[in-house]
Amino acid sequence: MSDEDEPVPGPEAGELRALLVAWIETDTWHDSQAFCEAHAEQLLSGAAWQEFQAMLGEVVGNGEEAQHRHSMLRQHLRLLAAARSTSIVAAYEPLLHPVLPENALESSSPDMRAAIQALFDSERPSDLIHCLTEHPILLEGETETALVELAEQLYEAEQELAAGHL
């Protein structure tokens, strides 16, 4: 066997997991995309896919923390799947430039639509706090119904990642 036939060594499992965790923990979707592009070879590998599956299998419990971790892992796994089948840029498009369906929130008040659009456009936790301060309607009970309606519309429009952004 020649040197050319030797498998190219990849990162150790622990290093790969640390890389995946660092990617998941980026602050914004823009940062996440930049990280993914910088580490595309490792993140889009079959080994990363398998490690993600293992990480998903390790989430135990039904508590809020376990549900949040499972949701984050699934969302990033969907990103990986999209990036592997198309491109990193195409995978991030629904997150960086989400498009609300034309009839989104048509039964909601103009104030509610504006507030949810601002929420939808938030990228950082500080943006979210600002959004809640500027749009107190988001803290009212009718908001949950409007957000569920919007999430359903986004899923129907095959914008699962954008729906997950909510």
C-alpha positions as CSV (number, residue, x, y, z in Angstrom):
1,M,0.0,0.0,0.0
2,S,1.4,3.4,-1.0
3,D,1.3,6.5,1.1
4,E,-1.4,7.9,-1.2
5,D,-3.7,5.0,-0.1
6,E,-3.4,5.8,3.6
7,P,-6.5,7.4,5.0
8,V,-6.1,11.1,5.8
9,P,-6.2,11.4,9.5
10,G,-9.1,13.5,10.8
11,P,-9.5,15.2,14.1
12,E,-9.7,13.0,17.2
13,A,-13.3,12.4,18.4
14,G,-12.8,14.8,21.4
15,E,-11.4,17.5,19.2
16,L,-14.3,17.1,16.8
17,R,-16.8,17.3,19.6
18,A,-15.1,20.4,21.0
19,L,-15.3,21.9,17.5
20,L,-19.0,21.0,17.2
21,V,-19.8,22.5,20.6
22,A,-17.8,25.7,19.7
23,W,-19.9,26.0,16.5
24,I,-23.2,25.5,18.4
25,E,-22.2,28.1,21.0
26,T,-21.5,30.9,18.5
27,D,-23.3,34.1,19.4
28,T,-25.2,34.9,16.2
29,W,-26.1,33.1,13.0
30,H,-23.6,35.3,11.1
31,D,-20.9,34.1,13.5
32,S,-22.1,30.5,13.1
33,Q,-21.9,30.7,9.4
34,A,-18.4,32.2,9.5
35,F,-17.3,29.4,11.9
36,C,-18.9,26.8,9.7
37,E,-17.1,28.2,6.6
38,A,-13.8,28.3,8.5
39,H,-14.1,24.7,9.6
40,A,-16.1,23.3,6.7
41,E,-13.9,20.3,6.1
42,Q,-14.3,19.0,9.6
43,L,-17.9,20.1,10.2
44,L,-19.3,18.7,6.9
45,S,-17.5,15.4,7.3
46,G,-19.2,12.0,7.9
47,A,-17.4,11.9,11.2
48,A,-19.0,15.1,12.4
49,W,-22.4,13.8,11.3
50,Q,-21.8,10.6,13.4
51,E,-20.6,12.7,16.3
52,F,-23.7,14.8,16.2
53,Q,-25.9,11.7,16.2
54,A,-24.0,10.5,19.2
55,M,-24.5,13.9,21.0
56,L,-28.2,13.7,20.2
57,G,-28.4,10.2,21.7
58,E,-26.7,11.5,24.9
59,V,-29.4,14.0,25.7
60,V,-31.3,12.6,28.6
61,G,-34.4,13.7,30.3
62,N,-37.5,15.8,29.6
63,G,-36.5,18.9,31.5
64,E,-36.3,22.3,30.0
65,E,-32.5,22.2,29.7
66,A,-32.6,18.8,28.0
67,Q,-35.3,20.0,25.6
68,H,-33.3,23.1,24.8
69,R,-30.1,21.1,24.2
70,H,-32.0,18.6,22.0
71,S,-33.6,21.5,20.0
72,M,-30.2,23.2,19.4
73,L,-28.6,20.0,18.3
74,R,-31.4,19.2,15.9
75,Q,-31.3,22.7,14.5
76,H,-27.6,22.5,13.9
77,L,-28.0,19.0,12.5
78,R,-30.5,20.4,10.0
79,L,-28.0,23.1,9.1
80,L,-25.3,20.4,8.5
81,A,-27.7,18.4,6.3
82,A,-28.6,21.5,4.2
83,A,-24.9,22.5,3.9
84,R,-23.9,19.0,2.9
85,S,-26.6,18.8,0.2
86,T,-26.3,22.3,-1.1
87,S,-23.8,24.8,0.3
88,I,-23.1,26.6,3.6
89,V,-24.4,29.8,2.2
90,A,-27.7,28.2,1.1
91,A,-28.1,26.4,4.4
92,Y,-27.9,29.7,6.4
93,E,-30.1,31.7,4.0
94,P,-33.4,31.0,5.8
95,L,-31.8,32.0,9.1
96,L,-30.0,35.1,8.0
97,H,-32.7,36.3,5.6
98,P,-35.9,34.7,6.6
99,V,-39.0,35.5,4.5
100,L,-42.3,35.6,6.2
101,P,-45.1,34.1,4.1
102,E,-47.3,36.9,2.5
103,N,-50.3,36.0,4.6
104,A,-48.3,35.7,7.8
105,L,-50.1,37.1,10.8
106,E,-52.8,38.6,8.7
107,S,-55.3,38.1,11.5
108,S,-53.0,40.0,14.0
109,S,-53.0,43.7,14.7
110,P,-50.5,45.9,13.0
111,D,-48.7,46.4,16.4
112,M,-48.5,42.6,16.8
113,R,-47.1,42.1,13.3
114,A,-44.5,44.9,13.8
115,A,-43.5,43.3,17.2
116,I,-43.2,39.8,15.8
117,Q,-41.2,41.1,12.8
118,A,-38.8,42.8,15.2
119,L,-38.6,39.6,17.2
120,F,-38.0,37.6,14.0
121,D,-35.2,40.0,13.0
122,S,-33.4,39.7,16.4
123,E,-30.0,38.0,16.2
124,R,-28.4,38.5,19.6
125,P,-29.8,38.2,23.1
126,S,-29.3,41.9,23.5
127,D,-31.5,42.5,20.4
128,L,-34.2,40.3,22.0
129,I,-34.1,42.4,25.2
130,H,-34.4,45.6,23.2
131,C,-37.2,44.1,21.2
132,L,-39.2,43.2,24.3
133,T,-38.6,46.7,25.7
134,E,-39.7,48.4,22.5
135,H,-42.7,46.0,21.9
136,P,-44.3,45.1,25.3
137,I,-47.1,43.5,23.3
138,L,-44.7,40.5,23.0
139,L,-45.2,39.9,26.7
140,E,-49.0,39.6,26.4
141,G,-51.0,36.3,26.1
142,E,-52.1,36.8,22.5
143,T,-48.4,36.7,21.4
144,E,-48.1,33.0,22.0
145,T,-51.0,32.3,19.7
146,A,-49.6,34.5,17.0
147,L,-46.1,32.9,17.3
148,V,-47.6,29.4,17.0
149,E,-49.6,30.5,14.0
150,L,-46.4,32.0,12.4
151,A,-44.4,28.8,13.2
152,E,-47.0,26.7,11.5
153,Q,-47.0,28.9,8.4
154,L,-43.2,28.8,8.2
155,Y,-43.3,24.9,8.5
156,E,-45.9,24.8,5.8
157,A,-43.7,27.0,3.6
158,E,-40.8,24.6,4.3
159,Q,-38.9,27.1,6.3
160,E,-38.1,24.9,9.2
161,L,-34.9,26.7,10.2
162,A,-36.7,30.1,10.2
163,A,-39.5,28.6,12.3
164,G,-36.8,27.3,14.7
165,H,-35.4,30.8,14.9
166,L,-38.6,31.9,16.7
